[in-house]
Amino acid sequence: MRVTLKGVFKDMPDLTEERPSAGDLESLIGHLQPPVAVALNRALEGDDVSIEDALALFETSGLEYNAMVMVADELRRRTVGDVVTYVVNRNINFTNVCIKRCGFCAFSRDFREEEGYLLPVMEIVRRAKEAWDYGATEVCIQAGLPPQMEGDMYIKLCEAIKEELPDMHIHGFSPEEVLYGSVRSKCTIREYLVDLKAAGVGSLPGTSAEILDQEMRDLISPGRIRVDQWIEVITTAHELGIPTTSTIMFGHVETNEHIVRHIDLLRGIQKQTGGITEFVPLSFVHTEAPMFMKSLMPGVRSGPSGMDVVKVHAIARIMLNNWIPNIQASWVKEGSRMSQLLLTAGVNDLGGTLINESISTAAGAQHGQLMRPSEFRDMIRQAGRIPAERYTTYQTRRVFGEGDEELDPLDLVGDNVEELFGSYRKLVKLDTYRFEHPRHAREAQAREAGVDTTVSS
């Protein structure tokens, strides 16, 4: 039977003066519902919590919820300490043209639509070099899947970047893109990953995961990469020495069990390979998402609640703490205030400066396209933590003390960010990079050569 709170608080330790000790937490946990108490004690003892444990944690409220968040924060402190990291990077979403029609994606455009664009290789290289000049150590390259793409397009793109910027880390491409590249190249996933690594890819984003449940994927993104294919790309990359991140998208039509089993699947992969650098929960942004706007499926939610966001991050820390030490908050999805709050719920990383963010922006995210390094440092210090800049794979580049430090080049960027770096809003309106389907280009060339391209019946 659950212990009532009447008469309990007078016997509980004072947690307001300083960080609670292990004994304080144990005393608090002793007043919780048994399933929650068992799960939190198991986590504090260094054991993996089960799927059933995690599901019990998702049902918490009040005292149980607060205790769960405190345990997540304590596990974070034990595992990675009080340092909070970020990376100076630039997103390059080089095309929004995509053959897939995912219900959650407001970024992709069919090649017939007037807002479809494709950046040429030299423009992508220029953007990467511009980022390097502003202090970036990473470019994150992800995009749509353009029709009739040449199979070696990603390979040539990486080679061009590395030729110009040999020390720039290339964080690309998603498992969906790796699969597409292998199909277009008529080779295996392993062969394609070998070629990507040789071309200069340093790590893969573990995106295109959404919910790793095939029935759910068939509902929200039919035709997208299957769960078994996603696992094959990720584990093969790890076998080849290519690290990856990992993600989840939540707040749409999934259940708590979907989330827990997704995280458990990632934990199993990490036990096998050790190749995952971080876990990033991504809130569903509903504003422009087709499955919400067009009511394509019943029961779709308008994103997660604030409590949902905290729970997913805290439970991720509790489930993954023994295996994936870095839990990242996405400031693009959550905003700076919620991201800062998540630093008390198991999070130890705030992601990248990004400079250009298109995918979440297209879906209606309202939190900007650039986070300056000094803004990261302010957020972290205000949370009572120590800021540090990292490289992509979590080696520390520099740790910052309490005093003021010299501003980074990106800190000196004024309010004219769009004018300086461009934006998705402007990019889709430009004719300069308008996408032309390869078939249409061939037909135009044939017409210029006087060849009849009509097909007779």
PyMOL commands that set and color helices and strands:
alter all, ss='L'
color gray80, all
select helices_A, chain A and resi 9-11+22-29+34-44+51-58+62-80+121-133+153-164+175-185+189-199+214-220+227-239+256-273+290-293+306-320+331-342+359-363+373-382+409-412+417-421+424-427+438-448
alter helices_A, ss='H'
color red, helices_A
select strands_A, chain A and resi 83-87+89-92+138-141+169-171+201-203+244-250+276-283+349-352+386-390+396-399
alter strands_A, ss='S'
color yellow, strands_A
deselect
rebuild
show_as cartoon
